Amino acid sequence: MKNILAVALAAVAISAAPALAQTAGTSGASTSKTHAHKSGSTTRAKGGSDQAFVKEAAIGGLAEVQLGNLAKEKASNSDVKQFGERMVTDHSKANDELKQVAQKQNVQLPTDLDAKHKALVARLSKLSGDAFDKAYMKEMLSDHKHDVAAFKKESSSGKDADVKQFASSTLPTLEDHLKLAQDTASKVGVSGATGTSGHHAAKKSGTRKSTSGR
């Protein structure tokens, strides 16, 4: 009788072993997947801010070139025209540099303006003379104040070395642009005004708008 009982208990133990092993294995795999997911999410989060900066900078760069060309065509003040020419030259160069950075990051850059920037271009296109000069320089003042701050932040706290280098090397040009914008704006009667371009709607998102190589 004892032998029969012992054999029965052994059989139960053997049949239960695979189920226990499977449960343990499933639990371990689940834990491993959870850790891997968290690790991957952390990595993506770290790179996400840099990629967002690159994309926003690209949009801003495209906008600056289009607006600069518009200023060359429609501005009545010679200083505003010259400012527009400077924007086209400097931002075209910065845009080309940004493309090289984006290729290294496998980031697809936008090739056209977003809806808000298109609306800004359309609004300014309807202006002429002194009205255009004032409206354009208000935008340039506001944009470049933000851009300098955004590029300073990326150059000091960015995670990706190439993106940080782009921000750092472009920053002096942006600071020159801001000073030139202040001087030019004062010549057309604009002093410390804040623009209302589509650039600034992105600022409320948290990362705000990190613009072009401005």
C-alpha positions in Angstrom: 0.0 0.0 0.0 2.8 2.4 0.9 4.6 1.6 -2.4 1.5 2.3 -4.4 1.0 5.7 -2.6 4.6 6.6 -3.2 4.4 5.9 -6.9 1.2 7.9 -7.1 2.8 10.9 -5.4 5.9 10.7 -7.7 3.7 10.6 -10.8 1.8 13.8 -9.6 5.1 15.6 -9.0 6.5 14.7 -12.4 3.3 15.8 -14.2 3.3 19.2 -12.3 7.0 19.9 -13.0 6.6 21.0 -16.7 3.7 23.3 -15.8 5.7 25.0 -13.1 8.7 25.3 -15.4 6.5 26.8 -18.1 5.0 29.3 -15.6 8.4 30.4 -14.4 9.7 30.7 -18.0 6.7 32.8 -19.0 7.1 35.0 -16.0 10.8 35.5 -16.7 10.2 36.2 -20.4 7.5 38.7 -19.5 9.8 40.5 -17.1 12.6 40.5 -19.7 10.3 42.0 -22.3 9.1 44.6 -19.9 12.7 45.7 -19.1 13.6 45.7 -22.8 10.5 47.8 -23.6 11.3 50.3 -20.9 15.0 50.4 -22.0 13.9 51.0 -25.6 11.4 53.7 -24.6 14.1 55.5 -22.7 16.5 55.4 -25.6 13.8 56.7 -28.0 12.9 59.4 -25.5 16.4 60.6 -25.3 16.8 60.8 -29.1 13.3 62.2 -29.5 14.1 65.7 -28.4 17.0 65.9 -30.8 14.9 64.7 -33.7 12.2 67.1 -32.8 14.7 69.9 -32.8 16.0 68.9 -36.2 12.6 68.8 -37.8 11.4 72.1 -36.3 14.7 73.7 -37.3 14.1 72.5 -40.8 10.6 74.0 -41.0 11.9 77.3 -39.5 14.8 77.3 -42.0 12.4 76.9 -45.0 10.2 79.6 -43.6 13.1 82.1 -43.2 14.2 81.6 -46.8 10.7 82.1 -48.2 10.1 85.1 -46.0 13.5 86.5 -46.9 12.7 86.2 -50.6 9.4 87.9 -49.9 11.2 90.8 -48.2 13.6 91.2 -51.1 10.6 91.6 -53.4 8.1 93.6 -51.3 10.0 95.6 -48.7 10.2 99.3 -49.3 13.0 100.0 -46.8 16.5 99.2 -48.1 17.6 97.9 -44.7 14.7 95.5 -44.6 15.5 94.3 -48.1 19.1 93.7 -47.1 18.0 91.9 -44.0 15.9 89.6 -46.2 18.9 88.9 -48.4 20.9 88.0 -45.3 18.2 85.6 -44.2 18.1 83.9 -47.5 21.9 83.5 -47.7 22.5 82.4 -44.1 19.5 80.1 -43.8 20.1 78.4 -47.1 23.6 77.5 -45.9 22.3 76.4 -42.5 19.6 74.3 -44.2 22.2 72.5 -46.2 24.2 71.8 -43.1 21.1 70.5 -41.3 20.4 68.1 -44.1 23.7 66.4 -43.5 23.0 66.1 -39.8 19.5 64.7 -40.6 21.0 62.0 -42.9 23.3 60.8 -40.1 20.2 60.6 -37.8 18.0 58.9 -40.5 15.6 61.8 -40.0 13.3 62.6 -42.9 13.2 66.4 -43.1 10.1 68.3 -44.3 10.4 69.7 -47.8 7.5 72.2 -47.5 6.1 74.6 -45.0 3.4 73.5 -42.5 -0.1 75.1 -42.6 0.7 77.8 -40.1 3.9 79.0 -41.9 2.0 79.0 -45.2 -0.6 81.2 -43.6 2.1 83.6 -42.4 3.6 83.8 -45.9 0.2 84.4 -47.4 -0.6 87.1 -44.9 2.7 89.0 -45.5 2.3 88.5 -49.2 -0.8 90.7 -49.1 1.1 93.6 -47.5 3.4 96.1 -49.2 5.4 99.2 -48.4 5.7 100.3 -44.8 3.0 97.9 -43.6 5.1 95.0 -44.9 8.3 96.3 -43.4 6.8 96.6 -40.0 5.0 93.2 -40.0 8.0 91.3 -41.4 10.4 92.9 -38.9 8.0 92.1 -36.0 8.1 88.5 -37.0 11.9 88.5 -37.3 12.4 90.1 -33.9 10.1 87.5 -32.2 11.4 84.5 -34.1 15.1 85.2 -33.5 14.6 85.9 -29.8 13.1 82.4 -29.5 15.6 80.8 -31.9 18.6 82.0 -29.9 17.1 80.6 -26.7 16.2 77.3 -28.4 19.6 76.8 -30.0 21.3 77.7 -26.7 19.3 75.0 -25.0 20.0 72.3 -27.6 23.7 73.2 -27.7 24.0 72.7 -23.9 21.5 69.9 -23.2 21.1 68.0 -26.5 21.9 64.2 -26.4 23.2 63.7 -29.9 26.7 65.0 -30.6 26.0 66.0 -34.2 22.8 67.8 -33.4 24.5 69.6 -30.5 27.4 70.6 -32.8 25.0 72.0 -35.4 23.2 74.1 -32.7 26.5 75.3 -31.3 28.0 76.3 -34.6 24.8 78.0 -35.8 24.1 79.9 -32.6 26.6 82.8 -33.3 24.9 83.4 -36.6 21.5 83.5 -34.9 22.8 86.0 -32.4 24.0 88.2 -35.2 20.6 87.9 -36.8 18.8 89.0 -33.6 21.0 92.0 -33.3 20.5 92.9 -36.9 16.7 92.4 -36.5 16.7 94.7 -33.6 18.6 97.4 -35.4 16.5 97.0 -38.6 13.2 97.0 -36.8 14.0 100.2 -35.0 14.6 101.9 -38.4 11.1 101.1 -39.4 9.5 102.1 -36.2 9.2 98.6 -34.5 10.6 98.3 -31.0 10.5 95.0 -29.1 7.3 93.9 -30.8 6.2 90.2 -30.7 5.2 88.5 -33.9 2.2 86.3 -34.3 3.6 83.8 -36.9 2.9 80.2 -37.0 6.4 79.7 -35.6 5.1 80.5 -32.1 2.1 78.2 -31.9 4.6 75.4 -31.6 6.1 77.0 -28.5 3.1 76.0 -26.5 3.8 72.3 -27.1 6.7 72.1 -24.5 9.6 71.7 -26.9 8.4 74.9 -28.5 9.6 75.8 -31.9 13.3 75.2 -32.5 13.8 76.8 -35.7 16.1 76.6 -38.6 19.6 77.5 -38.5 18.5 80.9 -37.7 
